[in-house]
Amino acid sequence: MKFGKYLLDKFIEILIVFLGYIIILMMLLAFKVSTDVVIGISVVFVLICFSVILTGYLKRRKFYNHLISNVEKLDKKYLVLEMLNKPSFYDGEVFYEVLYDINKSMNENVKKYEIRLNDFKEYIELWIHEIKLPIASLTLMNHNQKSKIDKRYVEQIRRIDNYVDQILYFVRSENAEKDYLIKEANLKKIINNVAMRNKDDLLEKNINFMVDVGNIRILTDSKWLEFIINQIVSNCIKYTKDNGEKIIKLYIEEDSKQINLHIYDNGIGIPSKDIKRVFEKTFTGENGRTMSKSTGMGLYIVKKLCDKLGHKITIDSIKGEYTDVIISFAKNDFYKIGN
């Protein structure tokens, strides 16, 4: 808060006081009051006026500078009221009370919309679990009548199941901490579950699916990680080459700080201009537009879940040669991962 601007804001009040002083001065002179008395009264008057202005300024400067400083520091600026003390000047009290009422009203509205949003999420989750039943039934019926059912129908049912999973995990990712449970998990078992989910596509496209992770155990939520790996493997299958040997390989590299799970494929790769954007929401890139219809949500959800779980995910790729997705599980002195 600047003193010059404060004086400018008080210009009318200062002008009125100055005009009042002129009138008093003229009255003193009219009554032939001695010059020394006039000078003394003038000095006292000026000192009193300056003291009043300065006191008002210092009170307001302390409050408003504190307000501005806190607003600049806070990420959630609407919480600034929690860090303010009620001011000692009247117009500041009025401002504080109004700010309090606004903040209270906002919190009430936010709470109301949070309740509505949570109700909607709960409904979506319930709907997803319900729709999973007929999808599972259709999958089982197709499996029992493989010779009679066109493979295209089976493929479309798998795609529907995958999209339903994406919706479920996207909804849950907003409140992942309420759903996941971090504990020691066998990485090979999780990968085997993923392989079983994709075995028909792997066999149909004649893909060599190789796993070299030993019996390593990691701290994660196995359900979340299975979804993450499944999304990546699904992409590997989707973007395989038409000719030549097709490979998807999952293997481990380990150092003193972390365990790195590589999910490697020798498919069509990702153009260098798209690498930095593959985790962006709805980004499909060149491959998504030319090779297959894509929502651009799979890797976005994968990145979001990895962040929630504390896992790091990166992608290395050369167009026409390979794609290597690396999920890193950090080691920590507070726990020990057994092999």
C-alpha positions as CSV (number, residue, x, y, z in Angstrom):
1,M,0.0,0.0,0.0
2,K,1.6,3.3,-1.2
3,F,1.4,6.5,0.9
4,G,1.1,8.7,-2.2
5,K,-1.9,6.8,-3.5
6,Y,-3.5,6.8,0.0
7,L,-3.2,10.7,0.1
8,L,-4.6,10.9,-3.4
9,D,-7.6,8.8,-2.2
10,K,-8.1,11.1,0.8
11,F,-7.8,14.3,-1.4
12,I,-11.4,15.4,-0.8
13,E,-11.1,15.0,3.0
14,I,-7.8,16.8,3.0
15,L,-9.2,19.6,0.9
16,I,-12.2,20.1,3.2
17,V,-9.8,20.2,6.3
18,F,-7.6,22.7,4.5
19,L,-10.6,24.9,3.7
20,G,-11.7,24.7,7.3
21,Y,-8.2,25.7,8.4
22,I,-8.3,28.8,6.1
23,I,-11.7,29.8,7.6
24,I,-10.3,29.4,11.1
25,L,-7.2,31.4,10.2
26,M,-9.3,34.2,8.7
27,M,-11.4,34.3,11.9
28,L,-8.3,34.5,14.1
29,L,-6.9,37.4,12.0
30,A,-10.3,39.1,12.1
31,F,-10.2,39.0,15.9
32,K,-6.7,40.4,15.7
33,V,-5.1,37.4,17.4
34,S,-1.3,37.8,17.7
35,T,0.9,36.4,15.0
36,D,2.7,34.1,17.4
37,V,-0.6,32.5,18.6
38,V,-1.7,32.1,15.0
39,I,1.5,30.4,14.1
40,G,1.3,28.1,17.1
41,I,-2.2,27.1,16.4
42,S,-1.3,26.5,12.7
43,V,1.6,24.2,13.7
44,V,-0.5,22.2,16.2
45,F,-3.3,21.9,13.7
46,V,-1.0,20.7,10.9
47,L,0.7,18.2,13.3
48,I,-2.7,16.9,14.5
49,C,-4.0,16.5,10.9
50,F,-0.8,14.8,9.7
51,S,-0.9,12.4,12.8
52,V,-4.5,11.4,12.0
53,I,-3.7,10.8,8.3
54,L,-0.5,8.8,9.2
55,T,-2.2,6.7,11.9
56,G,-5.0,5.8,9.5
57,Y,-2.5,5.0,6.8
58,L,-0.3,2.8,9.0
59,K,-3.3,0.8,10.2
60,R,-4.5,0.1,6.7
61,R,-1.1,-0.5,5.3
62,K,-0.5,-3.3,7.8
63,F,-3.8,-5.0,7.0
64,Y,-3.7,-4.7,3.2
65,N,0.0,-5.5,2.8
66,H,-0.7,-8.7,4.9
67,L,-3.7,-9.4,2.6
68,I,-1.8,-8.9,-0.6
69,S,1.2,-10.9,0.7
70,N,-1.0,-13.9,1.6
71,V,-2.9,-13.8,-1.7
72,E,0.4,-14.0,-3.6
73,K,1.7,-16.9,-1.5
74,L,-1.4,-19.1,-1.6
75,D,-2.2,-21.5,-4.4
76,K,-5.8,-21.7,-3.3
77,K,-6.4,-18.0,-2.9
78,Y,-9.9,-18.4,-1.6
79,L,-8.4,-19.5,1.7
80,V,-6.8,-16.1,2.4
81,L,-9.5,-15.2,4.9
82,E,-8.2,-18.0,7.2
83,M,-4.8,-16.2,7.4
84,L,-6.2,-12.7,8.2
85,N,-6.8,-11.1,11.6
86,K,-9.8,-8.8,11.9
87,P,-8.6,-5.2,11.3
88,S,-8.8,-2.5,13.9
89,F,-10.4,0.2,11.7
90,Y,-14.0,0.5,10.8
91,D,-14.0,0.3,7.0
92,G,-11.6,-2.6,7.3
93,E,-14.0,-4.4,9.6
94,V,-16.8,-3.9,7.1
95,F,-14.6,-5.3,4.3
96,Y,-13.6,-8.2,6.5
97,E,-17.2,-9.0,7.4
98,V,-18.3,-8.8,3.7
99,L,-15.3,-11.1,2.7
100,Y,-16.3,-13.5,5.4
101,D,-19.9,-13.7,4.1
102,I,-18.7,-14.1,0.5
103,N,-16.3,-16.9,1.6
104,K,-19.1,-18.6,3.6
105,S,-21.5,-18.5,0.7
106,M,-18.8,-19.9,-1.7
107,N,-18.0,-22.7,0.7
108,E,-21.7,-23.6,1.0
109,N,-22.1,-23.7,-2.8
110,V,-18.9,-25.7,-3.3
111,K,-20.0,-28.2,-0.7
112,K,-23.4,-28.5,-2.5
113,Y,-21.7,-29.1,-5.8
114,E,-19.3,-31.6,-4.2
115,I,-22.2,-33.6,-2.9
116,R,-23.9,-33.6,-6.3
117,L,-20.6,-34.6,-8.0
118,N,-20.0,-37.4,-5.5
119,D,-23.6,-38.7,-6.0
120,F,-23.0,-38.7,-9.8
121,K,-19.6,-40.5,-9.4
122,E,-21.3,-43.1,-7.2
123,Y,-24.0,-43.6,-9.8
124,I,-21.4,-43.9,-12.6
125,E,-19.5,-46.5,-10.6
126,L,-22.7,-48.4,-9.8
127,W,-23.7,-48.3,-13.5
128,I,-20.3,-49.5,-14.6
129,H,-20.5,-52.5,-12.2
130,E,-23.9,-53.3,-13.6
131,I,-22.9,-53.0,-17.2
132,K,-19.9,-55.3,-16.5
133,L,-22.3,-58.2,-15.9
134,P,-23.8,-58.3,-19.4
135,I,-20.4,-57.7,-20.9
136,A,-19.0,-60.7,-19.0
137,S,-21.9,-62.8,-20.1
138,L,-21.4,-61.8,-23.8
139,T,-17.7,-62.6,-23.5
140,L,-18.5,-66.1,-22.0
141,M,-21.1,-66.8,-24.6
142,N,-18.7,-65.9,-27.4
143,H,-16.0,-68.0,-25.8
144,N,-18.3,-71.0,-25.7
145,Q,-19.3,-70.6,-29.3
146,K,-16.0,-69.5,-30.9
147,S,-16.6,-71.5,-34.1
148,K,-20.0,-69.8,-34.7
149,I,-19.2,-66.2,-33.7
150,D,-17.5,-63.8,-36.0
151,K,-14.2,-62.6,-34.5
152,R,-15.2,-59.0,-35.1
153,Y,-18.0,-59.3,-32.5
154,V,-15.5,-60.6,-30.0
155,E,-13.2,-57.7,-30.7
156,Q,-15.9,-55.1,-30.3
157,I,-17.0,-56.5,-27.0
158,R,-13.4,-56.4,-25.7
159,R,-13.2,-52.7,-26.9
160,I,-16.4,-51.9,-25.0
161,D,-15.0,-53.6,-21.9
162,N,-11.8,-51.6,-22.2
163,Y,-13.7,-48.3,-22.6
164,V,-15.9,-49.1,-19.6
165,D,-12.7,-49.8,-17.5
166,Q,-11.3,-46.4,-18.7
167,I,-14.5,-44.6,-17.4
168,L,-14.3,-46.4,-14.1
169,Y,-10.7,-45.6,-13.4
170,F,-11.1,-42.1,-14.7
171,V,-13.9,-41.4,-12.2
172,R,-12.0,-43.1,-9.4
173,S,-8.7,-41.2,-10.1
174,E,-10.3,-38.1,-8.8
175,N,-10.4,-39.7,-5.3
176,A,-7.9,-42.5,-5.8
177,E,-6.7,-42.3,-2.2
178,K,-10.1,-43.6,-1.1
179,D,-9.9,-46.6,-3.4
180,Y,-6.4,-47.9,-3.6
181,L,-4.4,-50.0,-1.0
182,I,-0.6,-49.9,-1.2
183,K,0.9,-53.2,-0.3
184,E,3.5,-55.7,-1.4
185,A,2.5,-57.3,-4.8
186,N,4.0,-59.9,-7.1
187,L,4.7,-58.1,-10.4
188,K,4.8,-61.3,-12.4
189,K,1.3,-62.2,-11.2
190,I,-0.1,-58.8,-12.3
191,I,1.5,-59.2,-15.7
192,N,0.1,-62.7,-16.1
193,N,-3.4,-61.3,-15.5
194,V,-2.8,-58.7,-18.2
195,A,-1.5,-61.4,-20.6
196,M,-4.7,-63.5,-20.0
197,R,-6.9,-60.5,-20.7
198,N,-5.1,-59.9,-24.0
199,K,-4.4,-63.6,-25.0
200,D,-6.8,-63.7,-27.9
201,D,-5.4,-60.5,-29.5
202,L,-1.8,-61.7,-28.9
203,L,-2.5,-65.1,-30.6
204,E,-4.5,-63.6,-33.4
205,K,-1.8,-61.1,-34.3
206,N,1.0,-63.7,-33.7
207,I,2.8,-61.5,-31.1
208,N,5.7,-62.9,-29.2
209,F,4.8,-61.8,-25.6
210,M,8.0,-62.1,-23.4
211,V,8.2,-61.5,-19.7
212,D,11.4,-61.4,-17.7
213,V,10.7,-59.9,-14.2
214,G,11.7,-62.8,-12.0
215,N,9.8,-63.0,-8.8
216,I,10.3,-59.4,-7.9
217,R,7.8,-57.8,-5.5
218,I,6.9,-54.1,-5.4
219,L,4.8,-51.8,-3.3
220,T,1.7,-50.8,-5.2
221,D,-2.0,-51.4,-5.6
222,S,-2.2,-54.5,-7.8
223,K,-5.6,-53.6,-9.2
224,W,-4.6,-50.1,-10.3
225,L,-1.3,-51.3,-11.7
226,E,-3.0,-54.1,-13.6
227,F,-5.2,-51.5,-15.3
228,I,-2.1,-49.3,-16.0
229,I,-0.1,-52.2,-17.6
230,N,-3.1,-53.4,-19.5
231,Q,-3.7,-50.0,-21.1
232,I,0.0,-49.9,-22.2
233,V,0.0,-53.5,-23.5
234,S,-3.3,-52.8,-25.4
235,N,-1.6,-49.9,-27.1
236,C,1.4,-52.1,-28.0
237,I,-1.0,-54.6,-29.6
238,K,-3.0,-51.8,-31.4
239,Y,0.1,-50.3,-33.0
240,T,2.0,-53.4,-34.1
241,K,3.6,-53.6,-37.5
242,D,1.9,-55.4,-40.3
243,N,5.0,-57.4,-41.3
244,G,7.9,-59.1,-39.6
245,E,8.4,-60.5,-36.1
246,K,6.2,-58.8,-33.5
247,I,7.5,-58.5,-30.0
248,I,6.2,-57.2,-26.7
249,K,8.7,-57.6,-23.9
250,L,8.3,-56.7,-20.2
251,Y,11.5,-56.7,-18.2
252,I,13.1,-55.2,-15.1
253,E,16.0,-52.9,-14.6
254,E,17.0,-52.1,-11.0
255,D,19.3,-49.8,-9.3
256,S,19.8,-48.5,-5.7
257,K,17.0,-45.9,-6.0
258,Q,14.3,-47.5,-8.0
259,I,12.9,-50.5,-9.9
260,N,12.1,-49.8,-13.6
261,L,9.6,-51.9,-15.4
262,H,10.1,-51.7,-19.2
263,I,7.2,-52.4,-21.5
264,Y,8.9,-52.6,-24.9
265,D,7.4,-53.3,-28.4
266,N,8.9,-53.2,-31.9
267,G,5.8,-51.6,-33.4
268,I,5.3,-48.5,-35.4
269,G,6.7,-46.2,-32.7
270,I,5.7,-42.7,-31.9
271,P,6.8,-39.6,-33.9
272,S,9.2,-37.4,-32.0
273,K,6.9,-34.4,-32.2
274,D,4.2,-36.4,-30.3
275,I,6.3,-37.8,-27.5
276,K,6.0,-34.8,-25.2
277,R,2.2,-34.8,-25.6
278,V,1.2,-38.5,-25.3
279,F,0.0,-38.0,-21.7
280,E,-2.2,-35.0,-22.5
281,K,-5.9,-35.4,-22.2
282,T,-7.7,-36.4,-25.5
283,F,-4.4,-36.1,-27.4
284,T,-4.4,-38.8,-30.2
285,G,-1.3,-37.8,-32.2
286,E,-0.4,-38.9,-35.7
287,N,-0.8,-42.7,-34.9
288,G,-4.3,-42.2,-33.4
289,R,-5.5,-40.3,-36.4
290,T,-4.0,-42.6,-39.1
291,M,-3.8,-46.1,-37.7
292,S,-6.7,-46.5,-35.3
293,K,-9.6,-44.6,-33.8
294,S,-8.4,-43.3,-30.4
295,T,-10.0,-41.3,-27.6
296,G,-6.6,-40.0,-26.3
297,M,-7.7,-40.9,-22.8
298,G,-5.9,-44.1,-22.1
299,L,-2.4,-42.7,-21.4
300,Y,-3.8,-39.7,-19.8
301,I,-5.6,-41.9,-17.2
302,V,-2.4,-44.0,-16.9
303,K,-0.3,-41.0,-16.1
304,K,-2.8,-39.7,-13.6
305,L,-3.0,-43.0,-11.7
306,C,0.8,-43.4,-11.7
307,D,1.1,-39.9,-10.1
308,K,-1.5,-40.9,-7.5
309,L,0.4,-44.1,-6.7
310,G,3.7,-42.3,-6.6
311,H,5.1,-44.2,-9.6
312,K,6.9,-42.4,-12.4
313,I,6.1,-43.1,-16.0
314,T,8.2,-42.1,-19.1
315,I,8.1,-43.1,-22.8
316,D,11.0,-43.5,-25.2
317,S,10.3,-44.2,-28.8
318,I,11.6,-43.9,-32.4
319,K,9.1,-43.9,-35.2
320,G,9.1,-47.1,-37.2
321,E,11.4,-48.9,-34.7
322,Y,10.2,-49.3,-31.1
323,T,8.3,-47.9,-28.1
324,D,9.6,-48.4,-24.6
325,V,7.3,-47.4,-21.7
326,I,9.1,-47.3,-18.3
327,I,7.2,-47.4,-15.0
328,S,9.5,-46.6,-12.1
329,F,8.8,-47.8,-8.6
330,A,10.8,-45.8,-6.1
331,K,12.7,-47.6,-3.3
332,N,12.4,-46.2,0.2
333,D,14.4,-46.6,3.4
334,F,11.1,-47.1,5.3
335,Y,10.4,-50.4,3.6
336,K,12.2,-53.2,1.9
337,I,11.2,-54.9,-1.3
338,G,12.0,-58.5,-1.4
339,N,13.1,-60.5,-4.4
